[in-house]
Amino acid sequence: AMPSECDCRPAVAPSRRAVLVAGLVAGLWRPRRAPALPAEEVAPGLAIVPRAEWAPDLAPTGPVPDEPDVRFLLVHHSVDRNDYTPAGAVDALRAIHRFHTSADKGWPDIAYNFFVDRFGTVYEGRLGSLAGPKAGDATGGSQGFAQLCCFLGDHRTEAPTPDAVASMARLLGWLAARHRIALEPGATATFVSRGSNRHPAGVTVTTPTIAGHRDMSATAC
């Protein structure tokens, strides 16, 4: 059973940086299917379903602050089932919103800025993330300085689909360009943590510019 300290039941795909950066470099991100919902094209080959399209009735429960200084990108996975339908992906996103804004978590909105489902569809998660960087939340505390991108599925023993990896690579590439984040092999970012259970507030942290949740918090995710 997954420990209760995990966000929405999330973790990180194996060989995350090698696979995702390889997708960026090798051009694996050619789209294979159009989203079922209307999407906003933000870059060639990258369309994102806005929050208003998949959850027009789900508002934040409180203020959602901006992230003033994005230095790296943090990859999660939701630890949900992997056999969902396109419609089931939206159902799963709505369930994550309910969980993240419940008394169990108490966050003002979904913790993650963006999601990628197994079909390669990309969704805006935390409201406002399409327009600009929003600060995310995380179990174990948020050290800050990141945008959070989440595979929708359970990838502890099963890798994301090729379509999901391709879309995640494209999403990370767009965010890296938007925030001027280096993606060459060996690229790192350094910051002073705002506080997590792995990196207490005030500690200087150096991380690859694409990292996973366990790099930033002591969690099974």
Order of alpha helices (4+ residues) and beta strands (2+ residues): alpha-beta-beta-alpha-beta-alpha-beta-beta-beta-alpha-beta-beta-beta-alpha
